[in-house]
Amino acid sequence: MTPHRFTFDGTPLTAVPGQTLAAALWAAGITSWRTTRHQRAPRGAFCFIGTCHDCLATVNGRPNQRACLLPVRPGDTVTTQEGTGHDPAR
């Protein structure tokens, strides 16, 4: 199997085909890819079944993607999600 290439905050990474984003980030040593709304506390995967929503990330410009359920696709651009992932001016 040829690994998929994707980026996280501008850093090129790879994922095994079918691997979730959370698993690929953990495999790369990255355990946090979101901050909470008020305290800006770091968050990453917790439940791995899509229930807790701690693993939300911004993928290809779309905020609030559950990294524990989302398979990595070739060329994905993933960024750390700050708070809700939406522009606070809106």
Protein Blocks (a to p, Z undefined) as FASTA:
>chain_A
ZZddddeehiacdddehiafklmmmmnopabfcdcfklopacddfklnopnommgcceeh
iahiafklmccdehiacdddehjlpafkZZ
